[in-house]
Each structure stands twice: as structure tokens, then as C-alpha cells.
Amino acid sequence: MAGLQGKLRHSLQWQLSFWLSAAILAVALLGGAISFYSAFSEANDLQDDQLRQMAALIDQHNLPTQNRLAEAHAGNRDEESKIIVQVLDGQAPQLGDDTALNLPAKLPDGLQTYRVGNEDWRLFVQTLHTGERLAVGQQTAVRDENAYSAATQTILPLVILIPVLIGMVSLLVRKMLAPVAQLSAELDRKSEFELTSLRDTGVPDEVRPFIGSINRLLGRLEQALALQRRFVADAAHELRTPLTALSLQLEELESEATAPEARSRLQPLRLGIQRAKAMLEQLLTLARAQGRPQSQLEPVSLNLIMRRVLEDLWPQAAAKQIDIGVLPDGEVQVHAAELDLYTLLRNLADNAIRYTPEGGRVDLWAYNRMGQPVLEVCDSGPGIPEAERERVFDPFYRIPGSQGTGSGLGLAIVHSIAERSGAVLSLEPSDLAPHQPGLRVIVRWPMGSAH
């Protein structure tokens, strides 16, 4: 009941269907009541005419009335449906005659309802040309039952057609509002990188102003996002120059410094400049990943991308004596942008090397599962607690107590690229080291993305 009330309160389709159906039902009930009353009255008038006609027939043809009783249909033994024909002579019915009515002789001519015993009778009294007074009658209960049956048959088609009409109204309302539902589905399919205008063809005129407002809002939102991304990119570019200058000055100081104590004091400065430069590069990569329109998709070999990443990061892994390699599982291709795939895999592998302790292990693995390309990057590092696995995709977020030198942007870049390509990211523990939970990052592309 609460769900229905919520739909009636918030759904235009349900409101239209409900109120139109209620209006149809109200009009149908009123029309049915009027039709029932009219049919009931007409059936009673028709039965009154039958009584008049029978009296006129007896008067015109001088039919005998000494039997004091006639049946409407010969051979009809239904006591409730017969019509009585009786001469009004003021005499009481004879003993054993249970078909004659005890009617007074002074009943007025015309139609009237007279109660005999516990039953009401509808009588037509007429004075014949012979001077006799004749009463033709029928039980009121029988007449009402016949009239009720006739009236019910009159409104029966209306009762059957009301549910059909209500169903047709609901279908028509749903069909008329289908363009609005299609627009809603189109909006849901859009990502934050696709802010193109909605089409207004095939929609009602009343909805077009609303679509125009949404399109103008999408335009303003696209401008705001573009401005924000351009600001991040420009800021990163502008910061490159002073950092480069600081690096050159640091090199001059190191070349002039001869004392070991002076050199040791310059080492933290060098590490800080290196971290700042790495963060700027990550910021630029994130801005490009979020702001770049979707490139033309083409079949790209994940095996080739893994080999390129392995070649680029091999010195970094060798410096920490990390065993990094590619697990063979056949050729795997996916429809995607090559630059996006390279950036995604490089960031995953770079993160794995950064947070894996010396002498650890990092594996890259690509395979197909029922037409679904899958990429895994496993390491023997400390892993990510389950409670933190959602937050690590936020920019600049780092797990408390983390020992690595990252900037907190790597997984944010990976998440942004995965969303652009329709892939799904998941984080699980790995089993590469016996005493370390490790991390397994799984990237699954949609079914049919494999080539």
C-alpha cells in the first residue's frame, strides 16, 4: 500500500492512469445506474402494457370469463410467472380454489398495486362492454424480478467493457510517456565525460522546454568541468618550471658541496622535489584521463601493452629486487583506446612495485573468460583492508600508515579510465606471499569486448 501511494505521489504515469481510470469508473457507474433505472422502469412499463393488452383482448373478442382464471401461456405450470384474469363480483373465493384472489368489487379502473395476504399484486382493472368488471394482474415480486433481469442484461456490456477501457487508458498513457522514459534512459547512459545535448525529436511539445533546459544545463556543466580540468592541467604545467629550476639549483649545490654532512642535508630536498614532480605528472595524467574525449576504439593486444609496461618499469622493479613478470595465457585483445590501456596498466604496475617490499613479486596476467577480457595485476605487498577498498579510488587518498611514496592518484586515474571504457574494477587479496595479504586488482571489460 505504501509503495502504491509513493507511485501515485511521484509518478506522472501512475497519476494519469489512476485519475483517468477513476474518472472513467465514476462516469461508468453513473451511466450504469441511469441505464439500470431506465431499463428497470421500461421493463415494468412493458409488463403494464401486457396487462392492458390482455384485458383489451378479452373485451374485444368476448372471451369467456366464467373460469375466473387464465394463464399467460398454455401449458406453463410456473406458478410465479402466470397472469391472473378475474371477474370482480365481490364474492369470496370458493373453498379449495387457491388460484382466485380475494379482491373487492369496488376497485377503481386502471393500473394499481393491491396487497392480497402477504403478497403485492399489480392489477389492471377494466369495465367490459358487457358491464362486467375484469381484473388482470401479476405478482409484483415476479414483475420486479423480470425487470431486474432485463436491466442487468442492459448494463452487463458496460460492466465488461469498463476494465478493458481502463486497461487501454493505462497502455495509452504508458505509450504517450514512452519518449520521456527513453530520454531518462539516455541520460542514465551518459557518463560525466559525455555531456552531449539530448534529442528533442519524437517528444511531446510540452516536454520540449524541459529538454531545452536540460541541454542548457548540460552545456554549462560541460563548460565548468572543462574549466576545472584546464585549471588543473595549467597549474601542473606552471609548476613544472619552478620545480625544474629547483632541480637544477639542487644539482649545482650538490656539485659544489664537498662535506658529507652538507650532501646528506640535501638528500631530503632531492626526494621532496622528486615526489612533487611525480605528483605533477600524475595530476596531468588524471586531467587528461578525465578530460580527453573517448578515442576511437580499436582492437588492442593486452599482451603487447603488458610487455611495454614491463620494459618501462623493469629498472624500477630491479632497484627493489622485485620479481615482475607476465603470466602466459594466450593472446588477449580488447576493443579500447591504446593510450588508455597503457596508462591504466602502467599505473597499476607502478603502484604494485611501489608498495611491494624488496624481494617481492608482481605478476601481470591477461585472459579471456567466455568472451570477457580480464586483466589482473597481483603483488605480494601489504594489500588493502576491505574497509578501505572503496576510498582508495578517491584522488589523493592514501591508507593511514602506508609506507609507499605514492601520491594517492594512481588508482584514481585507473578508476577514471575504467569508467570511460566501461570496465569494472575490483580489489581482492592475492596469494603470492605466505605472510603478506597482497593485492589483486582485477579489471573486467564487458562481454563482447574481446576481439
C-alpha positions as CSV (number, residue, x, y, z in Angstrom):
1,M,0.0,0.0,0.0
2,A,2.8,2.4,0.8
3,G,4.5,1.6,-2.5
4,L,1.3,2.4,-4.4
5,Q,0.9,5.7,-2.5
6,G,4.5,6.6,-3.3
7,K,4.0,5.9,-7.0
8,L,0.8,8.0,-7.1
9,R,2.7,10.8,-5.3
10,H,5.8,10.8,-7.6
11,S,4.9,9.1,-10.9
12,L,3.1,11.2,-13.6
13,Q,2.2,8.0,-15.4
14,W,0.6,6.5,-12.4
15,Q,-1.2,9.7,-11.6
16,L,-2.6,10.0,-15.1
17,S,-3.6,6.3,-15.2
18,F,-5.2,6.5,-11.8
19,W,-7.2,9.7,-12.2
20,L,-8.3,8.8,-15.8
21,S,-9.4,5.4,-14.6
22,A,-11.2,6.9,-11.6
23,A,-13.0,9.3,-13.9
24,I,-14.0,6.5,-16.3
25,L,-15.2,4.4,-13.4
26,A,-17.2,7.2,-11.9
27,V,-18.8,8.1,-15.2
28,A,-19.5,4.4,-15.9
29,L,-21.1,3.9,-12.5
30,L,-23.3,7.0,-13.0
31,G,-24.2,5.9,-16.5
32,G,-24.8,2.3,-15.4
33,A,-27.1,3.5,-12.6
34,I,-29.1,5.7,-15.0
35,S,-29.2,2.9,-17.6
36,F,-30.3,0.4,-14.9
37,Y,-33.0,2.6,-13.6
38,S,-34.3,3.4,-17.1
39,A,-34.3,-0.3,-18.2
40,F,-36.0,-1.3,-14.9
41,S,-38.7,1.3,-15.4
42,E,-39.1,0.4,-19.1
43,A,-39.5,-3.3,-18.2
44,N,-42.2,-2.5,-15.7
45,D,-44.0,-0.3,-18.2
46,L,-43.8,-3.1,-20.7
47,Q,-45.4,-5.5,-18.3
48,D,-48.1,-3.0,-17.5
49,D,-48.8,-2.8,-21.3
50,Q,-49.2,-6.6,-21.3
51,L,-51.9,-6.4,-18.7
52,R,-53.7,-3.7,-20.7
53,Q,-53.5,-5.7,-23.9
54,M,-54.8,-8.9,-22.3
55,A,-57.8,-7.0,-20.9
56,A,-58.4,-5.4,-24.2
57,L,-58.2,-8.8,-26.0
58,I,-60.8,-10.3,-23.7
59,D,-63.1,-7.4,-24.2
60,Q,-62.8,-7.3,-28.0
61,H,-63.2,-11.0,-28.6
62,N,-65.8,-11.7,-25.9
63,L,-63.7,-14.4,-24.4
64,P,-65.4,-16.4,-21.6
65,T,-64.5,-15.3,-18.1
66,Q,-66.5,-17.8,-16.1
67,N,-63.4,-19.8,-15.2
68,R,-62.1,-16.6,-13.5
69,L,-58.5,-17.6,-14.2
70,A,-56.3,-17.6,-17.3
71,E,-52.7,-18.4,-17.7
72,A,-50.4,-16.3,-19.8
73,H,-49.1,-19.3,-21.7
74,A,-50.9,-22.6,-22.2
75,G,-49.1,-25.5,-20.6
76,N,-47.0,-23.2,-18.5
77,R,-47.1,-24.5,-14.9
78,D,-44.7,-21.9,-13.4
79,E,-46.9,-20.5,-10.7
80,E,-44.8,-17.4,-10.3
81,S,-44.9,-16.3,-13.9
82,K,-48.7,-16.6,-14.6
83,I,-51.1,-13.8,-15.0
84,I,-54.5,-14.0,-13.3
85,V,-57.7,-12.9,-15.0
86,Q,-60.6,-12.5,-12.6
87,V,-64.1,-11.0,-12.6
88,L,-64.8,-8.6,-9.8
89,D,-68.1,-9.7,-8.4
90,G,-67.4,-9.2,-4.7
91,Q,-67.7,-12.9,-3.9
92,A,-65.1,-14.6,-1.8
93,P,-63.1,-17.4,-3.4
94,Q,-64.7,-20.9,-3.0
95,L,-63.1,-23.3,-0.6
96,G,-60.2,-25.2,-2.3
97,D,-59.8,-22.5,-5.0
98,D,-56.3,-21.3,-4.2
99,T,-55.9,-19.5,-7.6
100,A,-58.5,-16.9,-7.2
101,L,-57.7,-13.6,-5.3
102,N,-59.9,-12.1,-2.7
103,L,-60.4,-8.8,-4.5
104,P,-63.1,-6.2,-3.6
105,A,-65.7,-5.4,-6.3
106,K,-65.2,-1.6,-6.0
107,L,-61.6,-1.4,-7.1
108,P,-61.2,1.6,-9.4
109,D,-60.4,1.1,-13.1
110,G,-56.8,1.5,-14.2
111,L,-53.4,0.3,-13.0
112,Q,-52.8,-0.1,-9.3
113,T,-50.9,-2.1,-6.8
114,Y,-53.0,-4.1,-4.3
115,R,-51.9,-6.2,-1.4
116,V,-53.6,-9.6,-1.0
117,G,-52.4,-11.5,2.0
118,N,-48.7,-11.2,2.2
119,E,-48.1,-10.5,-1.5
120,D,-48.4,-7.4,-3.6
121,W,-50.1,-7.7,-6.9
122,R,-50.0,-5.3,-9.9
123,L,-53.6,-5.1,-11.2
124,F,-55.3,-3.6,-14.2
125,V,-59.0,-3.2,-13.7
126,Q,-61.3,-2.5,-16.6
127,T,-65.1,-2.4,-17.1
128,L,-66.1,-4.6,-20.1
129,H,-68.7,-3.6,-22.7
130,T,-70.9,-6.3,-21.2
131,G,-70.9,-4.4,-17.9
132,E,-68.6,-6.9,-16.1
133,R,-65.6,-5.6,-14.3
134,L,-62.4,-7.5,-15.0
135,A,-59.1,-7.6,-13.2
136,V,-55.9,-8.7,-14.9
137,G,-52.9,-9.0,-12.6
138,Q,-49.4,-10.3,-11.8
139,Q,-47.3,-10.7,-8.7
140,T,-45.2,-7.6,-8.1
141,A,-42.2,-9.7,-7.0
142,V,-42.3,-11.6,-10.3
143,R,-42.5,-8.4,-12.2
144,D,-39.6,-6.8,-10.3
145,E,-37.5,-10.0,-10.9
146,N,-38.2,-9.8,-14.6
147,A,-37.4,-6.1,-14.7
148,Y,-34.2,-6.6,-12.7
149,S,-33.0,-9.3,-15.1
150,A,-33.7,-7.1,-18.1
151,A,-31.9,-4.1,-16.5
152,T,-28.9,-6.3,-15.6
153,Q,-28.6,-7.5,-19.1
154,T,-28.6,-3.9,-20.3
155,I,-25.6,-2.8,-18.2
156,L,-23.7,-6.1,-18.5
157,P,-21.8,-5.0,-21.6
158,L,-20.8,-1.8,-19.8
159,V,-19.5,-3.8,-16.8
160,I,-17.4,-6.0,-19.1
161,L,-16.0,-3.0,-21.1
162,I,-15.0,-0.9,-18.1
163,P,-11.9,-3.0,-17.2
164,V,-11.0,-3.2,-20.9
165,L,-11.3,0.6,-21.2
166,I,-9.2,1.2,-18.1
167,G,-6.5,-1.1,-19.4
168,M,-6.5,0.7,-22.7
169,V,-6.1,4.0,-21.0
170,S,-3.1,2.7,-18.9
171,L,-1.5,1.4,-22.1
172,L,-2.1,4.6,-24.0
173,V,-0.7,6.7,-21.1
174,R,2.4,4.5,-21.0
175,K,2.9,4.7,-24.7
176,M,2.5,8.5,-24.7
177,L,5.0,8.9,-21.9
178,A,7.5,6.4,-23.5
179,P,9.6,9.2,-25.1
180,V,10.1,10.6,-21.6
181,A,11.2,7.2,-20.3
182,Q,13.6,6.9,-23.3
183,L,15.1,10.3,-22.5
184,S,15.6,9.2,-18.9
185,A,17.3,6.1,-20.0
186,E,19.5,8.1,-22.4
187,L,20.5,10.4,-19.5
188,D,21.3,7.4,-17.3
189,R,23.6,6.0,-20.0
190,K,25.6,9.2,-20.2
191,S,28.9,9.4,-18.3
192,E,30.4,12.5,-16.8
193,F,32.6,12.7,-19.9
194,E,29.7,12.6,-22.4
195,L,27.6,15.8,-21.9
196,T,26.1,16.0,-25.4
197,S,22.6,17.5,-25.8
198,L,19.5,15.4,-25.6
199,R,17.5,14.9,-28.8
200,D,14.0,16.5,-28.8
201,T,12.6,14.7,-31.8
202,G,9.5,12.5,-31.3
203,V,8.7,14.0,-27.9
204,P,5.5,16.0,-26.9
205,D,5.6,19.7,-27.3
206,E,5.0,20.1,-23.5
207,V,8.3,18.2,-22.8
208,R,10.5,20.2,-25.3
209,P,11.0,23.2,-23.0
210,F,12.2,20.8,-20.3
211,I,14.6,19.1,-22.7
212,G,15.9,22.6,-23.7
213,S,16.6,23.5,-20.1
214,I,18.4,20.2,-19.5
215,N,20.5,20.8,-22.6
216,R,21.5,24.2,-21.5
217,L,22.3,22.8,-18.0
218,L,24.5,20.1,-19.7
219,G,26.3,22.8,-21.7
220,R,27.0,24.9,-18.6
221,L,28.2,21.8,-16.7
222,E,30.5,20.8,-19.6
223,Q,32.0,24.3,-19.6
224,A,32.5,24.2,-15.8
225,L,34.2,20.7,-16.0
226,A,36.3,21.8,-18.9
227,L,37.4,24.9,-16.9
228,Q,38.2,22.8,-13.9
229,R,40.3,20.3,-15.9
230,R,42.0,23.1,-17.8
231,F,42.9,24.7,-14.5
232,V,44.4,21.5,-13.1
233,A,46.4,21.0,-16.3
234,D,47.6,24.6,-16.4
235,A,48.5,24.6,-12.8
236,A,50.5,21.4,-13.2
237,H,52.3,22.9,-16.3
238,E,53.0,26.1,-14.5
239,L,54.5,24.3,-11.5
240,R,56.8,22.3,-13.8
241,T,59.1,25.3,-14.4
242,P,59.9,26.2,-10.8
243,L,60.4,22.5,-10.0
244,T,62.8,22.2,-12.9
245,A,64.6,25.3,-11.7
246,L,64.8,23.9,-8.2
247,S,66.2,20.6,-9.5
248,L,69.0,22.5,-11.5
249,Q,69.9,24.6,-8.4
250,L,70.0,21.4,-6.3
251,E,72.4,19.8,-8.8
252,E,74.7,22.9,-8.6
253,L,74.6,22.8,-4.8
254,E,75.4,19.1,-4.8
255,S,78.3,19.6,-7.2
256,E,79.7,22.4,-5.0
257,A,79.1,20.8,-1.7
258,T,82.1,18.7,-0.6
259,A,81.3,17.9,3.0
260,P,79.4,14.7,3.6
261,E,77.2,16.5,6.1
262,A,76.1,19.0,3.5
263,R,75.3,16.3,1.0
264,S,73.2,14.4,3.5
265,R,71.1,17.5,4.2
266,L,70.5,18.0,0.5
267,Q,69.1,14.4,0.1
268,P,65.7,15.1,1.7
269,L,65.3,18.1,-0.6
270,R,66.0,16.0,-3.7
271,L,63.4,13.4,-2.6
272,G,60.8,16.1,-2.0
273,I,61.4,17.6,-5.4
274,Q,61.1,14.1,-7.0
275,R,57.8,13.5,-5.2
276,A,56.5,16.9,-6.3
277,K,57.4,16.2,-9.9
278,A,55.8,12.7,-9.7
279,M,52.6,14.2,-8.3
280,L,52.5,16.8,-11.1
281,E,52.9,14.1,-13.7
282,Q,50.0,12.1,-12.0
283,L,47.9,15.3,-11.9
284,L,48.5,15.8,-15.6
285,T,47.6,12.2,-16.4
286,L,44.4,12.4,-14.3
287,A,43.4,15.6,-16.1
288,R,44.0,14.0,-19.5
289,A,42.1,10.9,-18.4
290,Q,39.1,12.8,-17.2
291,G,39.0,15.5,-19.9
292,R,40.0,13.6,-23.0
293,P,37.1,12.5,-25.2
294,Q,36.7,8.9,-25.9
295,S,39.2,7.9,-28.6
296,Q,38.3,5.7,-31.5
297,L,38.1,2.1,-30.2
298,E,40.2,-0.4,-31.9
299,P,41.4,-4.0,-31.1
300,V,44.4,-3.7,-28.9
301,S,46.6,-6.5,-27.7
302,L,46.8,-6.6,-23.9
303,N,49.9,-8.8,-24.2
304,L,51.7,-6.1,-26.2
305,I,50.7,-3.4,-23.6
306,M,51.9,-5.6,-20.8
307,R,55.3,-6.1,-22.5
308,R,55.7,-2.3,-23.0
309,V,54.8,-1.6,-19.3
310,L,57.2,-4.4,-18.3
311,E,60.1,-2.8,-20.3
312,D,59.3,0.7,-18.9
313,L,59.2,-0.4,-15.2
314,W,61.9,-3.0,-15.2
315,P,64.6,-0.7,-13.8
316,Q,62.3,0.4,-11.0
317,A,61.5,-3.2,-10.1
318,A,65.1,-4.2,-10.4
319,A,66.2,-1.5,-8.0
320,K,64.0,-3.2,-5.3
321,Q,64.9,-6.7,-6.5
322,I,61.2,-7.4,-7.3
323,D,60.4,-10.4,-9.5
324,I,58.0,-8.8,-12.1
325,G,56.7,-10.9,-15.0
326,V,53.8,-11.7,-17.3
327,L,51.8,-14.9,-16.9
328,P,51.3,-16.6,-20.3
329,D,47.7,-17.4,-21.2
330,G,47.4,-16.8,-24.9
331,E,46.7,-13.7,-26.9
332,V,44.1,-11.4,-25.5
333,Q,42.7,-8.4,-27.4
334,V,40.1,-5.8,-26.3
335,H,38.3,-3.0,-28.1
336,A,39.7,0.1,-26.4
337,A,41.9,3.1,-26.8
338,E,45.6,2.0,-26.7
339,L,46.8,5.1,-24.8
340,D,44.1,4.5,-22.1
341,L,45.1,0.8,-21.7
342,Y,48.7,1.7,-21.4
343,T,48.1,4.4,-18.8
344,L,45.8,2.1,-16.8
345,L,48.2,-0.9,-16.7
346,R,51.3,1.3,-16.1
347,N,49.6,2.9,-13.0
348,L,48.6,-0.5,-11.7
349,A,52.0,-1.9,-12.1
350,D,53.7,1.2,-10.8
351,N,51.5,1.1,-7.7
352,A,52.3,-2.6,-7.2
353,I,56.1,-2.0,-7.4
354,R,55.9,1.0,-5.0
355,Y,54.1,-0.8,-2.3
356,T,55.7,-4.3,-2.6
357,P,58.6,-4.7,-0.2
358,E,62.1,-5.5,-1.5
359,G,62.5,-9.1,-2.9
360,G,58.7,-9.3,-3.5
361,R,56.8,-10.3,-6.6
362,V,54.5,-8.7,-9.1
363,D,52.5,-10.6,-11.8
364,L,50.6,-9.3,-14.8
365,W,48.0,-11.6,-16.3
366,A,45.5,-11.2,-19.1
367,Y,43.0,-13.9,-20.2
368,N,39.5,-14.4,-21.7
369,R,36.6,-15.8,-19.8
370,M,33.6,-16.6,-22.0
371,G,34.2,-13.7,-24.3
372,Q,35.0,-11.3,-21.4
373,P,38.6,-9.9,-21.4
374,V,40.1,-9.8,-17.9
375,L,43.3,-8.2,-16.7
376,E,44.9,-8.9,-13.3
377,V,47.8,-7.2,-11.5
378,C,48.9,-9.2,-8.4
379,D,51.6,-8.2,-5.9
380,S,53.0,-9.6,-2.6
381,G,52.7,-6.3,-0.8
382,P,50.7,-5.4,2.4
383,G,47.4,-5.3,0.5
384,I,44.4,-3.0,1.2
385,P,42.0,-3.6,4.1
386,E,38.5,-4.4,3.0
387,A,37.1,-1.3,4.7
388,E,39.4,0.9,2.6
389,R,38.8,-0.6,-0.8
390,E,36.2,1.9,-1.9
391,R,38.0,5.0,-0.7
392,V,41.4,4.2,-2.4
393,F,39.8,5.3,-5.7
394,D,39.4,8.9,-4.4
395,P,42.1,11.3,-5.6
396,F,44.9,12.0,-3.0
397,Y,43.5,9.4,-0.6
398,R,46.2,7.2,1.0
399,I,45.7,4.5,3.5
400,P,46.8,5.6,7.0
401,G,50.2,4.2,7.9
402,S,51.1,3.5,4.2
403,Q,54.8,3.1,3.7
404,G,55.0,3.8,0.0
405,T,55.9,7.0,-1.7
406,G,52.9,7.4,-3.9
407,S,50.7,10.5,-4.3
408,G,47.3,8.9,-3.9
409,L,46.4,9.5,-7.6
410,G,47.3,6.2,-9.3
411,L,44.1,4.3,-8.5
412,A,42.0,7.4,-9.2
413,I,43.5,7.5,-12.7
414,V,42.8,3.8,-13.2
415,H,39.2,4.2,-12.0
416,S,38.6,7.1,-14.3
417,I,39.9,5.2,-17.3
418,A,38.0,2.1,-16.4
419,E,34.7,4.0,-16.2
420,R,35.4,5.6,-19.6
421,S,35.9,2.2,-21.3
422,G,33.0,0.5,-19.5
423,A,35.3,-1.8,-17.4
424,V,34.7,-2.9,-13.8
425,L,37.4,-2.7,-11.2
426,S,37.6,-5.0,-8.2
427,L,40.2,-5.4,-5.4
428,E,40.9,-8.7,-3.7
429,P,43.7,-10.3,-1.7
430,S,46.4,-12.1,-3.6
431,D,48.2,-15.3,-2.5
432,L,51.7,-14.5,-3.8
433,A,53.4,-14.3,-0.4
434,P,52.8,-16.6,2.6
435,H,52.9,-13.8,5.2
436,Q,51.5,-10.9,3.2
437,P,47.9,-10.4,2.2
438,G,48.9,-8.8,-1.1
439,L,46.6,-7.2,-3.6
440,R,44.9,-8.5,-6.7
441,V,43.5,-5.7,-8.9
442,I,41.0,-7.2,-11.5
443,V,39.8,-5.3,-14.5
444,R,36.8,-6.8,-16.3
445,W,35.6,-5.5,-19.7
446,P,32.0,-6.1,-20.8
447,M,31.0,-9.2,-22.6
448,G,31.7,-8.9,-26.3
449,S,34.7,-6.5,-25.8
450,A,37.2,-9.3,-26.7
451,H,38.4,-9.3,-30.3
